[in-house]
């Protein structure tokens, strides 16, 4: 599991990007979660292999942004999740 948290102070309007796993080891599975001020605002489906899922999140008035990579329920072997091209926009 991984957790990345930032204080963004309500200064951003949108977060866009993709979440996925490496194609190097297709055995891994992960679930990706985005929280805004402690509330879940996006959750990926269970991703495996080289699957990628895009996201676009409204961040209006959000003070704290958190990105999590979670185990998909089948153990942590090969679970190398990546946040791809995340961009904050005003």
ABEGO torsion letter per residue (X at the ends): XBBBBBBAGGABABBBEBBBBBAABAABBBBBBBBBGGBBABBBBBBBEABBBBBBBBABGBABBBBBBBBAGAEABGBBBBBBGBBBBX
